[in-house]
């Protein structure tokens, strides 16, 4: 990997994302804006330099996001690169003192979305989703009818994140050689299915949400959701609003790995707090898209 690509990864993935995906939580009482303390049992990591650096107060270990993965998982540097790359787009929970300053969507986000064409049969985005990702035509047609997809650059996909009013707040970007989130956008939820559904299937990525919908053939009464790999205050509020409705079943359809289990546990706690039912739906492969392609 070239030096410029390494620097890009450092910029895109915060140390907090690595720690949160590994089951650490912020110790608010012992954290400051400049030094955020994370705990996991007896393990402690202090994150500094606006999320770009860290140190272990119980040893001499310190460094950047790559060294953090090496420190936590005992991986060589080459393997740590893949772990960090998989966390692009993951937004760690913000400490209480920053939530009041949560980023609001850029006013140009909806305009940029509207300027992009919807995918059509045979288009570059359609071929990427159908031929490479294995998502069937009926699911793609439904997502397009619900205005959830747009053609991204170079054959990539834009999958809309919307608020409770149906307003575009941003989009997940996925392609053969690219993944990210809309510049200036804010993560809330990707949604596919009826707004009044009582079965809420929450995945970590729009690709996985659509893949599960394809496997289940868009099960009636189900709403397929994606957090975009993050858990912003807006995402938390949107999920709580959905979970608080009568007779709701919150389905944790997150990945079959440590990060997925961390997300699933968050969903369980949220469901209990809001009085809804909860279920863990674990993919037979690493994620639902891999499971869909294996099934085919």
C-alpha positions in Angstrom: 0.0 0.0 0.0 1.4 3.4 -1.0 2.2 6.1 1.6 -0.7 8.3 0.4 -3.1 5.5 0.8 -1.9 4.8 4.4 -2.4 8.5 5.2 -5.9 8.4 3.7 -6.8 5.5 6.0 -5.4 7.3 9.0 -7.6 10.3 8.3 -10.7 8.2 7.7 -10.6 5.9 10.7 -10.4 7.2 14.2 -8.9 5.3 17.1 -12.3 5.4 18.8 -13.8 3.4 16.0 -11.3 0.6 16.5 -11.9 0.6 20.3 -15.7 0.7 20.1 -15.8 -2.1 17.5 -13.6 -4.1 19.9 -16.0 -3.7 22.8 -14.5 -0.7 24.6 -16.7 2.1 26.0 -16.0 5.7 27.0 -15.4 6.4 30.6 -17.1 9.8 30.7 -16.2 10.6 34.3 -12.5 10.3 33.6 -12.4 11.7 30.1 -11.7 15.2 28.8 -12.1 16.7 25.3 -8.4 16.2 24.7 -8.0 12.8 26.3 -10.9 10.3 26.0 -10.5 7.2 28.3 -11.9 3.9 26.9 -12.4 0.9 29.1 -13.0 -2.8 28.4 -12.9 -4.7 31.7 -9.4 -4.1 33.1 -8.1 -2.7 29.8 -7.7 1.0 29.4 -6.8 3.1 26.3 -6.5 6.9 26.2 -7.3 8.5 22.8 -5.6 11.8 22.0 -4.9 14.1 19.1 -8.6 14.3 18.1 -8.9 10.5 17.7 -5.7 10.1 15.7 -3.4 8.9 18.5 -3.6 6.8 21.6 -1.6 5.4 24.5 -1.9 2.6 27.1 -1.5 4.1 30.6 -0.6 0.6 32.0 2.3 0.1 29.5 4.6 1.9 27.1 2.3 1.1 24.1 1.2 4.1 22.0 0.9 5.1 18.3 -1.6 5.6 15.5 -4.7 3.6 14.5 -2.6 0.9 12.8 -0.5 0.4 16.0 -3.7 0.2 18.0 -5.0 -2.7 16.0 -1.7 -4.4 16.3 -1.7 -3.8 20.1 -5.3 -5.1 20.6 -5.3 -8.1 18.3 -1.7 -9.1 18.1 -1.7 -8.7 14.3 1.1 -7.9 12.0 1.0 -4.5 10.3 -0.1 -6.0 6.9 -3.2 -7.6 8.6 -3.9 -4.5 10.6 -4.3 -2.6 7.4 -7.3 -4.7 6.4 -9.0 -4.3 9.8 -8.6 -0.5 9.6 -9.9 -0.5 6.0 -13.0 -2.4 7.1 -13.8 0.4 9.6 -14.1 3.1 7.0 -17.5 4.8 7.5 -17.8 3.5 11.1 -18.6 6.5 13.4 -17.9 5.9 17.0 -20.3 7.2 19.6 -19.6 10.8 20.6 -19.0 11.7 24.3 -21.8 13.6 25.9 -20.0 17.0 25.6 -19.8 16.7 21.8 -23.4 15.6 21.1 -24.7 19.1 21.3 -22.4 20.0 18.5 -23.5 17.1 16.2 -22.9 17.8 12.6 -26.0 18.9 10.6 -26.4 17.9 7.0 -25.0 20.2 4.4 -27.8 22.2 2.7 -26.5 21.0 -0.7 -26.8 17.3 0.2 -30.4 16.9 -1.1 -29.5 18.9 -4.3 -26.5 16.7 -5.0 -28.7 13.7 -4.5 -31.3 14.9 -6.9 -28.7 15.6 -9.6 -27.8 11.9 -9.7 -29.7 9.5 -11.9 -31.6 6.6 -10.5 -30.1 3.2 -11.5 -31.7 1.5 -14.5 -31.5 -2.1 -15.8 -28.1 -2.4 -17.4 -26.6 0.7 -15.9 -23.2 0.6 -14.2 -24.7 0.7 -10.7 -27.3 -1.9 -11.5 -24.5 -4.2 -12.9 -22.5 -3.7 -9.7 -25.4 -4.5 -7.4 -26.8 -7.3 -9.4 -23.8 -9.0 -11.0 -21.1 -8.4 -8.4 -23.2 -8.2 -5.2 -25.8 -10.7 -6.3 -28.9 -8.6 -5.3 -31.9 -9.6 -7.3 -34.0 -7.4 -9.6 -37.1 -7.2 -7.4 -35.1 -5.8 -4.4 -33.4 -3.3 -6.7 -36.7 -2.2 -8.3 -38.2 -1.7 -4.8 -35.2 0.3 -3.6 -35.4 2.5 -6.7 -39.1 3.0 -6.4 -38.6 4.1 -2.8 -35.9 6.6 -4.0 -33.2 4.8 -1.9 -30.6 4.4 -4.7 -28.6 6.7 -7.0 -25.9 6.2 -9.6 -22.6 7.1 -8.1 -19.4 7.9 -10.0 -17.4 5.1 -11.7 -20.1 2.4 -11.3 -20.5 3.0 -7.6 -23.8 3.0 -5.6 -25.3 5.8 -3.4 -27.7 4.4 -0.8 -29.8 7.1 0.9 -29.9 7.9 4.6 -33.1 9.6 5.6 -34.6 11.1 8.7 -38.1 10.5 10.1 -39.6 13.0 7.7 -38.1 11.3 4.7 -35.5 14.0 4.0 -32.1 13.0 2.6 -29.4 13.5 5.1 -26.6 11.7 3.3 -25.8 8.4 1.6 -23.5 5.4 1.9 -21.1 5.1 -1.0 -20.1 1.6 -2.2 -18.4 0.5 -5.4 -16.0 -2.1 -6.8 -13.0 -0.1 -5.4 -14.6 2.5 -3.1 -16.5 2.8 0.1 -17.3 5.9 2.1 -20.1 8.3 3.2 -21.3 11.5 1.6 -19.2 14.6 2.2 -21.2 17.0 4.3 -23.9 14.4 5.0 -25.1 12.9 8.3 -25.8 9.3 9.1 -29.3 8.5 10.2 -30.8 5.3 8.6 -31.0 3.6 5.2 -34.5 2.3 4.9 -36.0 -0.3 2.6 -39.6 -1.4 3.1 -42.9 -0.1 4.5 -42.6 2.8 7.0 -45.3 1.2 9.3 -43.5 -2.2 9.5 -43.3 -3.8 12.9 -40.3 -6.0 12.1 -37.2 -3.9 12.0 -34.1 -5.6 10.6 -31.0 -3.5 11.4 -27.8 -4.2 9.5 -24.5 -2.3 9.4 -24.5 -1.5 5.7 -27.1 -0.8 3.0 -25.6 -3.7 0.9 -26.3 -6.1 3.8 -29.8 -4.7 4.4 -30.7 -5.2 0.7 -29.0 -8.7 0.7 -31.1 -9.8 3.7 -34.2 -8.4 1.9 -33.3 -10.5 -1.1 -32.7 -13.7 1.0 -36.1 -13.2 2.7 -37.8 -12.0 -0.5 -38.8 -8.8 1.1 -40.7 -10.4 3.9 -44.1 -8.7 4.5 -44.2 -6.3 7.5 -40.4 -6.0 7.5 -38.3 -2.8 7.3 -34.7 -3.3 6.3 -32.4 -0.7 7.9 -28.7 0.2 7.9 -26.8 2.4 10.3 -24.0 2.9 7.8 -21.5 1.3 10.2 -22.0 4.1 12.7 -24.1 5.0 15.7 -24.6 8.7 15.7 -27.0 10.5 18.1 -29.3 10.9 15.1 -29.2 7.2 14.4 -29.9 6.4 18.1 -32.8 8.8 18.1 -34.3 7.3 14.9 -34.0 3.7 16.1 -35.6 4.7 19.4 -38.5 6.3 17.6 -39.1 3.2 15.6 -38.6 0.8 18.6 -41.1 2.8 20.8 -44.0 2.0 18.5 -46.5 -0.8 19.5 -45.7 -4.5 18.8 -42.3 -3.8 17.3 -39.7 -6.6 16.9 -36.1 -5.2 16.8 -34.0 -7.7 14.8 -30.2 -7.3 15.2 -29.1 -8.4 11.7 -25.5 -7.3 12.2 -22.4 -9.0 11.0 -21.1 -12.3 12.5 -18.0 -10.8 14.0 -17.0 -8.9 17.2 -18.1 -5.6 15.8 -21.5 -7.1 14.8 -21.9 -8.5 18.3 -21.2 -5.1 19.8 -23.8 -3.6 17.6 -26.3 -6.4 18.4 -25.8 -5.8 22.1 -26.5 -2.1 21.7 -29.7 -2.9 19.9 -30.8 -5.3 22.6 -30.3 -2.6 25.3 -32.1 -0.1 23.2 -35.0 -2.4 22.5 -35.3 -3.2 26.3 -35.3 0.5 27.1 -38.0 1.3 24.6 -40.2 -1.7 25.5 -39.9 -3.6 22.2 -39.1 -7.2 21.5 -35.6 -8.2 20.4 -34.1 -10.9 18.3 -30.6 -11.7 17.1 -30.4 -12.8 13.4 -26.9 -13.8 12.7 -25.7 -14.3 9.1 -24.4 -17.8 8.3 -21.4 -16.2 6.6 -19.5 -13.1 7.7 -22.2 -10.7 6.6 -25.5 -10.9 4.7 -24.1 -10.1 1.3 -21.6 -13.0 1.6 -24.5 -15.2 2.8 -26.6 -14.1 -0.3 -23.8 -15.0 -2.7 -23.2 -18.3 -0.9 -26.9 -19.1 -1.1 -26.9 -18.4 -4.8 
